[in-house]
Amino acid sequence: MYKQGYDAIVVGAGPNGLAAAITLQEAGLSVLLVEAKPTIGGGMRSAELTLPGFVHDICSAVHPTAVLSPFFKKLPLKDFGVEMIQPEFAAAHPFDDGKSAVLHQSVMETAEGLGIDKKAYLDFMQPLVAELPGLLPDLLGPLKWPKHPIDLAMFGFKALPPATWTRKLFKTKEARGLWAGMAAHAIQPLQNIATSAFGIMLMAGAHLAGWPIPKGGSQSIADALAGYFLSIGGQIQTGFEVKSLDELPDAKAILLDITPRQLLKIAGNRLSPSYRKRLEKYRHGMGVFKIDWALHEPIPFTADACRKAGTVHLGNTFEEIAHGEKSMDRGKHVDKPFVLLAQQSLFDPGRVPGGKQAAWAYCHVPNGSDKDMTTIIEDQVERFAPGFRDTIIEKHTMNTAQMEAYNPNYIGGDINGGVQDILQLYSRPTLQVSPYRTSAEGVYLCSSSTPPGGGVHGMCGHHAAIQALKDVFKIDDITTERVK
């Protein structure tokens, strides 16, 4: 079915593998994209996990980085079926007293809901929202001399401190709790340097483009990327698990949407001893335990705003969330973990049978944890939505081992392809001039284990492909024109 040789082969059809394949194909190369699973998508797959008619997102669900991605913005994804839906509120954060903080798309509306912290929030966030569009190409790429050094320095001044330091800007539990939920997306202790960067990106991103969900499920983004790739001449082969690079057809360049651990397994014999040694030191972060529910009705949150939000952060105060994340990172489970919950069917009713609902949630756990967190997560939901358990029809759970079985890139349940702390933020997987090059000629890493890291944005794959185009094919002028 497939020819003997290609200009380039991409292994792994997640968002980064798809982005790499598209970038190479647009440059006029012949490209084969291979995927071990029967379906493409990686972290963008959707399936009927609980009952027939209930469509759940297996991993990624809400997509602020997809709509910010400079690469995705250039693609005709709407023409291939992607329709983004904006929930009424981007996110809500309930408290034990029944109140909540809300992340609106409007900076002013968000600030007005934070009481005496209104001015502090505006002073902190408004300049960031204004600067972010011009900084995205630098922030979502490898470490290099920036196009806007002064603006980036000002951004870094706010982004580099630990989230625990930035918390001191705010006085109310509402502002501090909202901030904690945003920063906890870093999947590391909030005391770590640069955890503020994660909160800033998510909050500023919401104010710029919202936190949308794709109609029909995250699979629609994967299908659109694949559809576009095929339309410009690319080829895809599923059900092909690559255990050694020697199994692949001939190619001038090979790009791998995998982690360093997998790279060592399938290409170790081609790598230099020093590079292998550096890869062996690569660190993975906390894992996740995930639940999908089929529900009779919407989750009965006490706080009304939570019933209108696409994403709900469950963790009460800053202190409670910080304690939980630090404990999980140190290998200790907690009874009240930070829970990220999405309610896509409230805004996309086509995902569920008439009158029913579905919900998606996960909490962070120690890497490789085998603890069943079902009761603990449901207790957290019940805490802020009394009667929640009575709405459950069916559930589907995934522990860290099952997450890794679903996607081998999720080592120990780590959905970011490696911890994104200050030591591995831009030096992933190793500190070198180009993080995408391996020591083997013509072999590149294009996964979230390279900058800028986790998220559905495709930028890791796009930048890796640009590096391969320059190195192997001597194509330095990467234009924005689409291949006709």
C-alpha positions as CSV (number, residue, x, y, z in Angstrom):
1,M,0.0,0.0,0.0
2,Y,2.8,2.4,0.9
3,K,5.9,3.0,-1.2
4,Q,9.4,2.0,-0.1
5,G,10.8,5.5,0.6
6,Y,9.7,8.9,1.8
7,D,11.3,12.3,2.4
8,A,10.1,12.2,6.0
9,I,8.3,9.8,8.3
10,V,6.6,11.0,11.5
11,V,5.9,8.5,14.2
12,G,2.9,9.2,16.5
13,A,-0.3,11.0,15.4
14,G,-0.9,13.2,18.4
15,P,-1.2,17.0,18.0
16,N,2.5,17.4,17.6
17,G,3.0,14.5,15.3
18,L,0.2,15.8,13.1
19,A,1.6,19.3,13.2
20,A,5.1,18.0,12.2
21,A,3.7,16.0,9.3
22,I,1.7,19.0,8.0
23,T,4.6,21.3,8.2
24,L,6.8,18.9,6.3
25,Q,4.1,18.1,3.7
26,E,3.4,21.8,3.2
27,A,7.1,22.3,2.3
28,G,6.5,20.0,-0.7
29,L,8.0,16.8,0.8
30,S,6.5,13.3,0.7
31,V,5.5,12.4,4.2
32,L,4.2,9.3,5.9
33,L,2.6,9.6,9.4
34,V,2.4,6.3,11.3
35,E,0.4,5.7,14.5
36,A,0.4,2.6,16.8
37,K,-3.3,2.9,17.7
38,P,-6.2,2.1,15.4
39,T,-7.2,5.8,15.5
40,I,-5.2,9.0,15.2
41,G,-5.3,11.7,17.8
42,G,-3.1,10.9,20.8
43,G,-4.4,13.2,23.6
44,M,-7.3,14.4,21.3
45,R,-9.4,11.2,21.1
46,S,-13.0,10.9,22.0
47,A,-15.1,7.7,22.6
48,E,-18.2,6.3,24.2
49,L,-16.4,5.3,27.4
50,T,-19.5,4.8,29.6
51,L,-22.7,4.0,27.7
52,P,-23.7,4.1,24.0
53,G,-24.5,7.7,23.0
54,F,-22.3,9.3,25.6
55,V,-19.2,10.8,23.9
56,H,-16.4,11.5,26.3
57,D,-13.0,13.1,25.7
58,I,-10.4,10.5,26.7
59,C,-7.7,13.1,27.6
60,S,-7.8,16.7,26.5
61,A,-11.2,18.4,26.8
62,V,-11.0,22.2,26.9
63,H,-8.7,23.9,24.5
64,P,-7.3,27.4,25.3
65,T,-3.9,26.7,23.8
66,A,-5.4,25.3,20.5
67,V,-7.1,28.7,19.8
68,L,-3.9,30.6,20.8
69,S,-1.5,28.4,18.8
70,P,0.2,30.4,16.0
71,F,0.4,27.2,13.9
72,F,-3.2,26.1,14.3
73,K,-4.4,29.6,13.5
74,K,-2.8,29.3,10.0
75,L,-4.6,26.0,9.2
76,P,-8.1,25.8,7.6
77,L,-9.4,23.6,10.4
78,K,-13.0,25.1,10.1
79,D,-13.1,23.8,6.6
80,F,-12.4,20.3,7.9
81,G,-15.1,20.3,10.6
82,V,-13.7,22.1,13.7
83,E,-16.3,24.2,15.4
84,M,-15.3,25.7,18.7
85,I,-18.0,26.4,21.4
86,Q,-17.5,29.0,24.1
87,P,-19.1,28.2,27.4
88,E,-20.9,31.1,29.2
89,F,-18.0,31.2,31.7
90,A,-14.5,30.0,31.0
91,A,-14.0,28.6,34.5
92,A,-15.5,28.8,37.9
93,H,-14.0,28.1,41.3
94,P,-16.4,27.3,44.2
95,F,-15.8,27.6,47.9
96,D,-17.2,25.8,50.9
97,D,-19.3,28.8,51.8
98,G,-21.3,28.5,48.6
99,K,-19.6,31.5,46.9
100,S,-17.4,31.2,43.8
101,A,-14.9,33.1,41.7
102,V,-15.3,33.2,38.0
103,L,-12.9,33.5,35.1
104,H,-14.8,35.5,32.4
105,Q,-13.5,36.2,28.9
106,S,-13.7,39.9,30.0
107,V,-10.8,41.0,32.2
108,M,-13.1,43.7,33.8
109,E,-15.9,41.2,34.6
110,T,-13.4,38.9,36.2
111,A,-11.9,41.7,38.3
112,E,-15.3,43.0,39.3
113,G,-16.1,39.6,40.8
114,L,-13.1,39.7,43.1
115,G,-14.2,42.5,45.4
116,I,-11.3,44.5,46.9
117,D,-8.9,42.7,44.6
118,K,-10.4,44.3,41.5
119,K,-7.6,46.8,41.1
120,A,-4.9,44.3,41.9
121,Y,-6.2,41.9,39.3
122,L,-6.5,44.6,36.6
123,D,-3.0,45.9,37.4
124,F,-1.6,42.4,37.1
125,M,-3.5,41.0,34.2
126,Q,-4.3,43.9,31.8
127,P,-0.7,44.5,30.7
128,L,-0.2,40.7,30.2
129,V,-3.3,40.4,28.0
130,A,-2.1,43.3,25.9
131,E,1.4,41.8,25.5
132,L,0.6,38.2,25.1
133,P,-0.4,38.1,21.3
134,G,3.0,39.5,20.3
135,L,4.8,37.1,22.7
136,L,3.1,33.9,21.7
137,P,5.6,32.9,19.0
138,D,8.5,33.2,21.6
139,L,6.6,31.7,24.5
140,L,5.4,28.7,22.4
141,G,8.8,27.8,21.0
142,P,12.4,27.0,21.8
143,L,14.6,29.3,23.8
144,K,16.1,31.9,21.5
145,W,16.7,35.6,21.2
146,P,13.1,37.1,21.3
147,K,11.5,39.3,18.8
148,H,10.2,41.6,21.6
149,P,12.9,41.4,24.4
150,I,11.6,44.2,26.5
151,D,8.0,42.9,26.5
152,L,9.3,39.4,27.2
153,A,11.4,40.6,30.1
154,M,8.3,42.3,31.6
155,F,6.3,39.1,31.1
156,G,9.1,37.1,32.8
157,F,9.1,39.4,35.7
158,K,5.6,38.3,36.5
159,A,5.9,34.7,35.2
160,L,9.1,33.5,36.9
161,P,8.1,33.8,40.6
162,P,6.4,30.8,42.3
163,A,2.6,30.9,42.3
164,T,2.9,31.2,46.1
165,W,4.6,34.6,45.7
166,T,2.1,35.9,43.2
167,R,-0.7,35.0,45.6
168,K,0.5,37.8,47.9
169,L,-0.8,40.3,45.3
170,F,-4.4,39.4,46.4
171,K,-6.2,39.6,49.7
172,T,-9.5,37.8,49.1
173,K,-10.0,34.0,49.2
174,E,-11.8,34.4,45.9
175,A,-8.8,35.9,44.0
176,R,-6.3,33.6,45.7
177,G,-8.4,30.5,45.1
178,L,-9.0,31.3,41.4
179,W,-5.2,31.9,41.0
180,A,-4.4,28.6,42.7
181,G,-6.6,26.7,40.3
182,M,-4.9,28.3,37.3
183,A,-1.4,27.7,38.5
184,A,-2.1,24.1,39.5
185,H,-2.3,23.3,35.8
186,A,1.5,23.3,36.1
187,I,1.2,19.8,37.7
188,Q,3.9,20.6,40.2
189,P,4.1,22.2,43.7
190,L,3.0,25.8,43.6
191,Q,6.1,26.7,45.5
192,N,8.2,25.9,42.4
193,I,9.8,28.7,40.4
194,A,7.8,29.8,37.2
195,T,4.5,28.1,38.3
196,S,3.1,31.6,37.9
197,A,3.7,31.3,34.2
198,F,1.1,28.6,33.9
199,G,-1.6,30.6,35.7
200,I,-0.8,33.7,33.6
201,M,-1.0,31.8,30.3
202,L,-4.3,30.3,31.2
203,M,-5.9,33.5,32.5
204,A,-4.6,35.8,29.8
205,G,-5.5,33.2,27.2
206,A,-9.1,33.1,28.5
207,H,-9.3,36.9,28.2
208,L,-8.0,36.8,24.7
209,A,-9.8,33.8,23.2
210,G,-11.8,32.0,25.9
211,W,-11.6,28.4,27.0
212,P,-13.5,26.7,24.1
213,I,-14.6,23.1,23.6
214,P,-14.7,21.5,20.1
215,K,-18.2,20.5,19.0
216,G,-18.5,16.7,19.1
217,G,-15.4,16.1,21.1
218,S,-11.6,16.6,20.9
219,Q,-11.4,13.9,18.2
220,S,-12.8,16.6,15.8
221,I,-9.5,18.5,16.1
222,A,-7.5,15.4,15.3
223,D,-9.7,14.4,12.4
224,A,-9.5,17.9,10.9
225,L,-5.7,17.9,11.2
226,A,-5.5,14.5,9.5
227,G,-8.1,15.5,6.9
228,Y,-6.0,18.6,6.0
229,F,-2.8,16.5,5.9
230,L,-4.3,14.0,3.6
231,S,-5.8,16.7,1.4
232,I,-2.3,18.1,0.6
233,G,-0.9,14.7,-0.3
234,G,0.2,13.2,3.1
235,Q,-0.2,9.5,3.9
236,I,-1.3,8.0,7.2
237,Q,-0.9,4.4,8.4
238,T,-2.6,3.4,11.7
239,G,-2.1,0.2,13.7
240,F,1.7,0.3,13.1
241,E,3.6,0.2,16.4
242,V,7.2,1.1,15.8
243,K,9.5,-0.9,18.1
244,S,12.7,-0.1,16.1
245,L,13.5,2.6,13.6
246,D,14.7,-0.3,11.4
247,E,11.1,-1.3,10.8
248,L,10.4,2.0,9.0
249,P,10.6,2.5,5.2
250,D,13.6,4.5,4.0
251,A,13.4,8.2,4.8
252,K,15.7,11.2,4.9
253,A,14.3,12.4,8.1
254,I,12.4,10.7,11.0
255,L,10.4,12.7,13.5
256,L,9.3,11.0,16.7
257,D,6.2,12.2,18.7
258,I,7.4,10.1,21.7
259,T,9.1,10.6,25.1
260,P,12.8,10.2,25.8
261,R,12.2,6.8,27.4
262,Q,10.6,5.5,24.2
263,L,13.3,7.1,22.1
264,L,15.9,5.1,24.0
265,K,14.0,1.9,23.4
266,I,13.4,2.3,19.6
267,A,16.5,4.3,18.6
268,G,19.0,3.7,21.3
269,N,21.4,1.9,19.1
270,R,21.6,5.0,16.9
271,L,22.2,7.5,19.7
272,S,25.6,8.5,21.1
273,P,26.5,7.3,24.6
274,S,26.6,10.9,26.0
275,Y,23.1,11.7,24.5
276,R,21.7,8.5,25.9
277,K,23.0,9.3,29.3
278,R,21.4,12.7,29.3
279,L,18.1,11.2,28.2
280,E,18.2,8.8,31.0
281,K,18.2,11.7,33.5
282,Y,14.9,13.1,32.0
283,R,12.3,13.5,34.8
284,H,8.6,12.8,34.7
285,G,6.0,14.6,36.8
286,M,2.9,13.7,38.7
287,G,0.3,11.4,37.0
288,V,-3.4,11.7,36.9
289,F,-6.4,9.6,37.9
290,K,-9.4,10.4,35.6
291,I,-13.1,9.7,35.7
292,D,-15.9,10.1,33.1
293,W,-19.5,10.1,34.2
294,A,-22.8,9.6,32.3
295,L,-25.3,11.6,34.3
296,H,-29.1,11.9,34.5
297,E,-28.9,15.7,34.7
298,P,-26.4,18.6,35.2
299,I,-24.2,18.5,38.3
300,P,-26.1,20.4,41.0
301,F,-23.4,22.8,42.1
302,T,-24.4,25.0,45.0
303,A,-22.7,28.0,43.3
304,D,-24.8,29.1,40.4
305,A,-21.8,30.2,38.4
306,C,-20.4,26.7,38.3
307,R,-23.5,25.6,36.5
308,K,-22.6,27.9,33.6
309,A,-18.9,27.2,33.4
310,G,-17.2,24.8,31.0
311,T,-14.5,24.1,33.5
312,V,-14.8,24.0,37.3
313,H,-11.8,23.9,39.6
314,L,-12.5,22.1,42.9
315,G,-10.1,22.8,45.7
316,N,-11.5,25.5,47.9
317,T,-8.7,27.7,49.1
318,F,-5.2,28.5,47.8
319,E,-3.7,26.8,50.9
320,E,-5.7,23.6,50.4
321,I,-4.7,23.3,46.7
322,A,-1.0,24.1,47.4
323,H,-0.9,21.5,50.2
324,G,-2.4,18.9,48.0
325,E,-0.2,19.5,45.0
326,K,3.0,19.5,47.2
327,S,1.9,16.3,48.9
328,M,1.1,14.4,45.6
329,D,4.4,15.5,44.2
330,R,6.2,14.0,47.2
331,G,4.4,10.7,46.7
332,K,1.7,11.2,49.4
333,H,-2.0,11.0,48.5
334,V,-4.5,13.4,50.0
335,D,-8.2,13.1,50.8
336,K,-9.0,16.5,49.3
337,P,-7.1,16.8,46.0
338,F,-7.4,19.6,43.4
339,V,-9.9,18.3,40.9
340,L,-10.2,19.7,37.3
341,L,-13.8,19.1,36.0
342,A,-15.3,19.8,32.6
343,Q,-19.0,19.8,31.7
344,Q,-18.8,19.8,27.9
345,S,-22.3,18.5,27.3
346,L,-23.9,21.5,28.9
347,F,-22.8,23.5,25.9
348,D,-22.6,20.7,23.3
349,P,-25.7,18.6,23.9
350,G,-25.1,16.5,20.8
351,R,-22.5,14.5,22.8
352,V,-25.2,12.9,25.0
353,P,-28.7,11.3,24.6
354,G,-31.6,13.8,25.0
355,G,-31.9,15.2,28.5
356,K,-28.8,13.5,29.8
357,Q,-25.3,15.0,30.7
358,A,-21.7,13.9,30.9
359,A,-18.8,15.1,32.9
360,W,-15.0,14.7,32.8
361,A,-12.6,15.1,35.7
362,Y,-9.2,14.2,37.0
363,C,-6.9,14.9,39.9
364,H,-3.1,14.7,40.1
365,V,-1.5,11.7,41.9
366,P,2.0,10.5,42.5
367,N,3.7,9.3,39.3
368,G,2.8,5.6,38.8
369,S,0.2,5.6,41.6
370,D,-2.1,2.6,41.6
371,K,-4.5,4.1,44.2
372,D,-8.2,4.2,43.2
373,M,-9.2,7.8,43.6
374,T,-12.9,7.4,42.5
375,T,-14.5,7.9,45.9
376,I,-12.1,10.7,46.8
377,I,-12.8,12.6,43.6
378,E,-16.6,12.1,43.9
379,D,-16.4,13.3,47.5
380,Q,-14.8,16.5,46.2
381,V,-17.6,17.0,43.6
382,E,-20.3,16.2,46.2
383,R,-18.7,18.7,48.6
384,F,-19.5,21.5,46.2
385,A,-22.5,19.9,44.6
386,P,-24.6,18.0,47.2
387,G,-26.7,15.3,45.5
388,F,-24.1,14.7,42.7
389,R,-23.9,11.0,43.3
390,D,-27.6,10.6,42.7
391,T,-27.1,11.9,39.2
392,I,-24.6,9.2,38.2
393,I,-25.8,6.6,35.7
394,E,-22.4,5.1,34.8
395,K,-18.7,5.9,35.2
396,H,-15.4,5.0,33.6
397,T,-12.1,5.4,35.4
398,M,-8.4,5.4,34.3
399,N,-5.5,5.2,36.7
400,T,-1.9,6.1,35.8
401,A,-1.2,2.6,34.3
402,Q,-4.3,2.8,32.2
403,M,-3.4,6.3,31.1
404,E,0.0,5.1,29.9
405,A,-1.6,2.1,28.2
406,Y,-3.9,4.4,26.4
407,N,-1.0,6.7,25.3
408,P,2.6,5.4,25.9
409,N,3.7,9.1,26.1
410,Y,1.9,9.4,29.5
411,I,4.7,7.8,31.5
412,G,3.4,7.0,34.9
413,G,0.3,9.0,34.1
414,D,2.3,12.1,33.3
415,I,0.2,13.9,30.6
416,N,2.8,16.6,30.0
417,G,5.5,14.3,28.6
418,G,7.8,15.2,31.5
419,V,7.7,17.7,34.4
420,Q,7.7,21.3,33.2
421,D,9.6,22.8,36.0
422,I,12.2,25.5,35.5
423,L,14.9,22.9,34.9
424,Q,13.0,21.3,32.1
425,L,10.8,24.1,30.7
426,Y,13.1,25.0,27.8
427,S,15.8,22.3,28.3
428,R,13.5,19.5,27.5
429,P,14.6,16.8,26.8
430,T,18.3,18.0,27.1
431,L,20.0,21.4,27.2
432,Q,21.4,21.9,23.7
433,V,21.3,24.4,20.8
434,S,18.3,22.7,19.3
435,P,16.2,20.6,21.7
436,Y,14.6,18.8,18.7
437,R,17.7,17.3,17.2
438,T,18.9,13.9,18.6
439,S,22.5,12.7,18.3
440,A,21.4,10.5,15.4
441,E,21.6,12.2,12.0
442,G,18.2,12.9,10.5
443,V,16.3,11.8,13.7
444,Y,14.3,14.4,15.6
445,L,12.1,14.5,18.7
446,C,8.8,16.4,18.1
447,S,6.7,15.5,21.2
448,S,5.6,17.5,24.3
449,S,9.0,16.4,25.7
450,T,10.4,19.3,23.7
451,P,9.6,23.0,24.0
452,P,7.1,24.4,24.6
453,G,5.8,21.3,26.4
454,G,2.3,19.9,27.0
455,G,-1.0,21.1,25.6
456,V,-2.9,20.8,22.3
457,H,-1.1,23.4,20.3
458,G,1.1,21.5,17.9
459,M,4.0,23.9,18.4
460,C,6.5,21.2,19.5
461,G,5.9,19.3,16.2
462,H,5.9,22.4,14.1
463,H,9.3,23.6,15.5
464,A,10.8,20.2,15.2
465,A,9.7,20.0,11.5
466,I,11.2,23.5,10.8
467,Q,14.5,22.2,12.3
468,A,14.4,19.1,10.1
469,L,13.6,21.2,7.0
470,K,16.7,23.4,7.7
471,D,19.1,20.6,8.6
472,V,18.1,17.8,6.1
473,F,16.4,19.6,3.2
474,K,18.2,22.9,3.4
475,I,14.9,24.8,3.4
476,D,15.4,28.0,5.5
477,D,12.5,30.1,4.2
478,I,9.5,28.6,5.9
479,T,6.7,30.7,4.5
480,T,3.1,30.9,5.8
481,E,1.6,30.1,2.4
482,R,-0.5,27.0,2.3
483,V,0.2,24.2,-0.1
484,K,-2.3,24.3,-2.9
